[in-house]
Amino acid sequence: MDKLTKNWHKAITTEAKDKLGRSLTETEINFISSREGYIALEAIEDTVKSLSGSELVNYLNSERGSE
């Protein structure tokens, strides 16, 4: 994984943590860090920035049960 992707994961994770006011769960972190494509990361970043509260939690956990 390249440095840009790692830094992008970190930025998205930090944004989500700041918006939720708590640490992310392993599932939520995996939702973000399992993506490496730039288009996917851009979409996740935009969505994290636009959501808050329970909507953001639901989004970050949207793949639960499909694992």
Secondary structure as GFF3:
##gff-version 3
##sequence-region A 1 67
A	DSSP	alpha_helix	3	20	.	.	.	ID=ss1
A	DSSP	alpha_helix	26	33	.	.	.	ID=ss2
A	DSSP	alpha_helix	38	50	.	.	.	ID=ss3
A	DSSP	alpha_helix	53	60	.	.	.	ID=ss4
###
